[in-house]
Amino acid sequence: MKALRILIILAIPVWLFSCSQDAKDRMSSTLPKARGSIGEIVLVIDSTKWAGPVGEELRGIFESDLPGMFRSEPMFKIHRVDPRAMTRMLKMYTNLIYVTTFDDRSGGSQVINAQFSKESKDRAAADSSLYSLRMEDEYARGQEVLYLFGNTEEELIQNLKKNGDRLQNLFEVRERGRLEKALLARKNAAAQNEARKNLGIEINPPVSYQIAKSEDNFLWLRQPSPTERRPDISLFFYETDYLSEEQTFPENILKLRDSITAEHIFGDPEDPTSFVTSEKQIPPAFRNMVINDNFTVEIRGTWKTNNISMGGTFVGYLMVDQEKGKLYYMEGFVYYPNEVHRDALREIQTILLNTDISWKESQGA
């Protein structure tokens, strides 16, 4: 069984393992293509364990609410399946997570435990930090299979608490990568040229996004034909001088964001009172990170028009380029009343995180 073999082979020198890569590639090419939409995960776990403390911890990781939202929306769409009910079709899903503990005698957990040899379990028993195993293309091409295990529930829960952010990030990065291949296959060259000319940055908007407004230091892109099944998504990019660290403080980022939208973005261009502003009743969520060596602050929140005719959610990034002495704010916001915004926000993230703010220097300008 593949999960068993990989767990044991971790102790074998890398050069012995790498020599079989060609054989692995040939085997993978004969597999069917994995299925499942972006953000979907099939989580295979005994029903009793899912209803208990392990399930509670897993829900806190994979079904945690997206921050800054005006209503509850989980990070991923989870399909919980009992191991005894796994079918060939379910095994074809792109993202599979198997969860068990070796002390569990329930029928579902025993199905998963049977995939591990005694030697594998002994190794896990000797090292309580071993709790996960990643597999690629186990049942289908383009598949990620993750085994989460422990000798006891207490041990597994401890490792899940310690590594929850890492597990979230594993699937977030993977899903953005999957989305990127389809989303950025065809890009809007005119919008790219406007961004280079007006802001000195390289952006990668899909061809479906059209230029709504372009001025010095500002660019607004929008999907022109939202439908009941397709949200209204806008992207905008802004450049200003970087003067001090205080510009990166949350309250100042929010002021900057509202000053940009108040000047440039209106729900109704004919109505000056319809400018877009942040919804203050729901505090936005901020997160610091580093992207391509540039200090970055992510902001997630909700927006409304000043005349309260429209509203939705947004995700934005403030990026600092100290070498150029520039500050960049880029954001995507969604208008999709009474519908889930999670997929649209993931699309926005995928596009914005493909922005290169150092484009001028890379071109020798």
C-alpha angles and dihedrals in degrees: 000000000000099000090052094048095049093050090056096041092060087085093055119093114269094239091061091052097044094057090072095054093103090053090049091051092051091049091048092052091061094054123098118256116268118250135210137093126266112287096018120130128182107212113198113202139135111269093235092052091046089054092051138063095295091054091048091054092047092050089051089056105039102024098040114135118261108250124251096021126141090222136023114280121165120229093236137019104244125200108193113207130181110237090236090058097053111128131190090258093052090051088059093066117120096233120040126172121187116195128190146137121220094228092058114107096185116123096246095050091046089059090058094039090057088069091066124073124225089253090055092050091047090054091051090047090055094050116040091188090071104095109133141048126188123208130183127209094356095151103000142017115270092021131144116202119185125189116201113190145156140179089243137010091250091054094048093047090051091053092045091052091049096046104031094113091049092052092049091049092048092062096034091057092043093051093047088051091053091047093047093060092058100032100049099039090104119031134194103249094188091056091047090054092049091052092050092048100042103030107017093235136117115237129179109209118170116250089253090072115085131195111264097171135357127185138145107302093000138083128173121192126185140180102244101209115044115177138184088275096037122060125225103252126183129186126195135182128199135183131199138154119284107230108158145354089255089076088070095056112113096242091051093047089055091049090050092049093051093046090054096048093042089058102038115019127064133170087219115021089206092057114066091193092063097077118140119255138169119270104241097190090073109049112227120239121238130199129181120220143151119243119185089342091305121121107242136184120204117209125192123184149117130278139198137182113258090245089050093238094126139018145166145135135299143191121200141174129215109202127189122210103187094179092059093034090233136135119206127196119190127174145170122206131190133217109190111134118215093356135106113272099191097097093045091051090050089052090051092050091050092053098042095046088057090064119116110205092182093064096120092057093044089055093048093245 
